[in-house]
Amino acid sequence: MRSLDGVRVVALEHAIAAPFCTRQLADLGARVIKIERPGTGDFARTYDERVRGLSSHFVWCNRSKQSLALDLKHREAGPILHGLLERADVLVQNLAPGAAQRLGLGHESLEGRYPRLIVCDISGYGADGPYRDRKAYDLLIQGESGFLSTTGSQDAPAKAGTSIADIAGGMYAFSSILAALIRRGRTGSGCRIDVSLLECMAEWMSFPLYYSFDGAEPPPRSGTAHATIYPYGAFAIGNGASVMLAVQNQREWASFCTVVLHLPQLASDERFVSNSKRSANRDALKTLIEEAFADLTPAEIARRLEQAGIASGEMKDMHQVWDHPQLRARDRWTGIESPAGRIPALFPPGQSRDSNPCMGAVPALGEHTDLILSELGYDAAAIARLRAEAVV
């Protein structure tokens, strides 16, 4: 048995935040019915064609779901939607600001009719406040949350290479829904969850916020280095490559100087005797470290770092991650079905030995429309009529 077997989720979703949330619910066994616009579907389906003609974003966020093609604005969509909600445990939506309310799908409209329903609204800025009606995309939230001010080089900010604001929103929506299901099991009542991407990212920015407390200077942009811990980041080695390392405390610093650099005197050098001093004098220290590394092979550096107990790693590219020895050794890869055939997929993190995750197919647009409508009592003739009238 999976943790969410028997839980039904209706998803009015597109892009990343809500689909990432509901995919994780599906991983745990929930039945997720994804409602998509007939003909075009979730616009993330056309972001690219990198996975044998399918979108990389869509493949990532939409396995194990059922796709129902339904025009939400059609007059006959209402009975279908409410037929689904009568049987649903959770409604997740990240439509444009105000769209769910205009469709009569806000929590205030549904609460009396479906008292056990958990409604999770995901938006850029939340349900109220001066930014309520603003459209929000991942890059904009990275900027508004201050993330861009801390990421990149001294010369220029850089956005995250993944949709970090959407991922944050999806994760908080996922955990909040799990908590709401536990609460409903105790009280019998559903609830409304209001997830703001800005608030999710502001929470993740709490370290630089507190570092800048009471008007203090914010942490500088520092590339691959840590803004306040040093040495921490990428350092050049003799063959033109680099090594990633992290020294976290004074014990590690002394060992790094003695065992790795063979410069034990640096441990007591007044410029470097504390983390704050090492960070303030990082340019001088970087030069000394890279001079010590210049005549060493990568194997020698790796051996010394391991001997000293210093954390280190390589800066792998995407092709190397596909073949990462640790992921393969732990059997983290499997295959899933899709409209383009069988494709590889990672098992979700945190797997339990007592329950295998659901690794179902990526659905084609509207693939499950007839099945879902028949479950709601529509016969073949009625389904054909709905299709002819472009309801589905």
N, C-alpha and C positions, 0 to 999 in steps of 0.2 A: 504494500500500500504506500502511495506517495502522500506527502503531507497535505496537499490540497485536492486530493481526489474527491470529486463530487461538488467542488466549488465552481460556480458558473460566473463568468466575467463577460460583460458586454463592453466593447472598446470602440469608442468614437475617436479615432486616433490617426495621427500622421506624423511624419518626420521621425524623431528619435526619442524624445523624453517619455511619452506615454507608451510607444511600442516597446522600448527597452524595459519599462516597468512590467508590462503585461507578458512579455516573453519570459521573464523570470517567474511570474505566477504560473505560466504554462509549464516551465521546467519542473515545478513542484506538483504538477498533475492537474491544475485547474483547466477547465474547458474555456478557452478564450475565443469568443466570436468577434471577429474584427469586421466592422461595418465600413465598406469602402464605396466611393462614388462609382456608379456604373460607367464602364468605358475607360476610365482613367485610373481609378483607385487612389490609394495613398501616393502622394506625389514623390515620396522617397523611392518608389519603384523605378523612376526614370532619372535618378541622380547620376547614374553611370551604367555601364554594361560590362563590368569587369569580371563577373563570375559567370562565364559562359553565356553572356547576354543578359544576365540578371544584375540588379544593383547591389553593390557591396553592402551599403547601409541596410537595404531591405532584407537581404539574406541574414545578416547579423541579428536583426531585431524581431524577426517575424516567424521563426520556426515554431512548429507545434500549435499553430493557430488555425482556425477555420475562417474562411473569407466569405462574407455575405455582401453581395453588391446591392446597394439600396440607396435610392435618391431620397435623402432625408427631407428635402423640401417638397416632395410630392404629397398630395393630400392623402394618399393611401399608405404612406410610410408609417403614419402614426400607429395604426393597429398592429403592424408587424413589430415595431419597436416595443410597444407596451406588452405584446405577447412575450417578447424576450425578457423584458424587465420583470414580469410576473414570476419568472422562474430564476431570475438572476440573484446573485449574492453581491456583486460588485459592478458598478458602472464607472469606467475610467474615460475621461475625455480631455483632450487638449486642442479643441477647436479654437478658432479665432475668438478674441475677447467678446463676450456677450452672446456668442452664437448658440450655446447650449440653452441659455435662458430664453432666447427668441424661439427656440424649437420646443419650449415647454419642458426642457430636460434639466433645469436647475434643481438643486436639492429641495428648495422651498416648494417647488411644484410637485415633486415626487414623494416627499416625506410622508404625507398623509396616506397616499395610495400604497406605498411600499415601505412600511415602517422598518423592515429588516434590511433594507438596501443600503449598502455603503457606497457613497458617491465620492469619487476622487477627481477633483478638478486640478489640472496642471496648467499653469500659465506663466508668463514671463515675470509678472510683478504682483500677482495676487488679486483678490476679489475686490479690493477697495484701495483708497489712496490715490494721489494725483497721477500715478503712472498706470492705473488700472487698465485703461483702454489701449495702451500702447502695444503694438505688435513687438514680439521679441524673438530674436534668433540668437543662436549660441554665441557668435562673436560679439553681439551687442551686450549680452549679459556678462561676458568676460570683461568688457570695458567698464560697464556700470558697477560691477562688483569690486573693481580695483585690481582684478587679476592681471590685466595687461600691464599695469604699472609696475608689477614685480617680476615680470617674465620677459626674457630676451637679454640683449646685451646692453652695455652702457649707452651705446649709440642709438639703439632702436628697440621698441617693444616687439614682442612676438606672441601671437596667439598660440594656444595649445594645439598640438598636432591631432588631437581627437576632440570630439564634441563634449568637452568637459562639463559645461553647464547643463547640457541635456542629460548627460550621464548622472550628474549629481541629482537633478530633479527626478529622474527615473528611479534612482536608488532610494531617495527619501519617500517617494510615492509607494514603492514596493514595501519598504519596512513599515510605513504608516498603515497600509492596507492589512498587512499581517497582524499588526497590533489591534486594528479595528475588528478583525475577525475574532481574535481572542476576546476582546471586550464584548462583542455581540454574543459570543458563547456564554458569557456570564450574565448579561443584562437582557438579551433578546432584542436589542435595539440596534439599528444601523446608525450611521452618522455621516457627516460631511467632512472631507479632508481637503484642505486648500493648500496646494503646493505651489510655491513661488520659486522660479529658478533663481531670481536675484537673492532670495533669502537662503537658498541652498548654498549658493556660491559665497555669500557673505559669511556663512558658518565655516566654510572651508578656508576662508581668508582670515580666520581669527588670529593665527599667529602673527601675520604682518600687521593686523589691526592693533593687537596688544603691544607689539614691538614699537608702534607709532603712538602709543598711549600719551594723552595729555600734551599733544603738540610735538612729541619727539620726532626726529628725522626718520622717515620711512625706510625700510630696507632697500638697498640699491638693486637694480637689475644686474645679474651676475652670470648670465649664460648658463653653462652646465654646473657652475660652482654653487654652493649654498650661500645665501645672502649673509649669514651670520656665523656659520661654522667653517673652520678652515684648519688643515687642507681637506677639501671635500669637492669632488668633481673630476673632470677629465684633465690628465696631464700628458704632455707629449713624451714619447719614448724614442729610442734611437733609430728605429726603422721607419719613422714617419707616421707611425700609428699613435694610438693613445691608450691609456689605461684609466679606468674609473676607480677611484678609491675614496674612502671615507674614514677620517680619524675623528672619533666622537668624544674622547675624554683624555685626561692627563696621562693615565696609564698607557693608553694606546699611543699617545704622542711620544712618550719616552721610548717605547718599543719601536716605533716607526723610525725615530732618529738613529737608534743604535743598530737595529737588525736590518732595516730596509735601506736606509741612506748611508750607513756606516759613518755617520757624523754625530756621535753621541753628545758633542758639545752644544749642538743646536737645542737640545732639550732644556738647557739652562740659559740660553741666550736671552737677554732681557727683552729683545724684540718679540720673542715667541713664547714666553713662559706661561701665558694663559690664552684661552681661546679668543677672547676679545682682542688681545694684542696680536695674535696670529692673523686674525681677520683684518685688523687695521693695517698690518704690514704684509698683506698677502702678495703683493707684486714682488717684493724682495724674496719672500719664501718660495714663491712659484719658481723663480729663477734658480734658486738653490736646489730645489727638488728636481727640476728638469735637467740641470747640469749633472746631478748624481745619476739620473736615469739614462743619460745620453750614451754611455758606453756599455749598457747592459742589454741583454736580449730580453724579449718578452717573457721567455721561460724563466730566466733568472729573476726578473722582477716578480713574477707570479710566485716563485718559490719563496722569495724573501717575505713577501706580503703574507703568505700563508704561515710561514714560520713565526712571524711577528703577531699573528692574529688580527691582521688589519683587513677589513671588508673591502673587496674589490670586485670588479666585473668588467665586461666588455660592452662597447656600444654597438649592439647588433643591429643590422638592418632587417627589413621585413622578411626577406628570403631566409635569413639565418634563424629568425624566430619560427618560421614554418618548420624548420628542422632542428629546433632547440633540443639538445640531448636530455635535458631535465624533463621537458614536457613529454618526450617520447618514453623515457624510462618510467614515468609514472602513468603511462597509458592515458594521457589526457585527450587524445584525439579519437574521434569516431566518425561515422558518416551519416548524413541525413539525406532524405529525398527532396527533390525540388522540381519545378517545371523544366529545368535544364538537366535533369538526371541527378545521380548521387554526387554529393559534394562533401568535403571534409568539414568538421565542426568540432570546436572545443567543448568538452563537458563543462558545465558551470562550476565555479569554485565552491568549496564547502560541501563536497559530496559526502553523503552518509553511507556507511556500509549496509545500512538497513533499508535503503530506498534508492533505487536508480532513478536519475532524472529522466523526464520525458524528452526525447530527442526526435520529435516528429517532423514532418515535412514542412518546407516553406510552401505556402499555398499559392496557387494561381489566382488571379483576380476573379472573385465570384465562384470559386470552385465548389463551395459548399452551399450555395444559395438554395438549390432545389431541396437538399437534405434538410436544411434548417426550416424552410417554409413548410415542408411536409410534416415536420415535427410539431409545427404550430397549427396543423389542421388543414392546410391548403392542399387540395388535390391537384392532379396534373393539369386539368383544364384551368383552374384558378391561377396556377403558376404561369401557364402559358399566357393568360390574359395580362397578368402583371408584367410579364416580360414584353409583351406587345405594346403596352402603355408606358414602357420605359420606367416603371417603378423600380424594377430590379434589372 
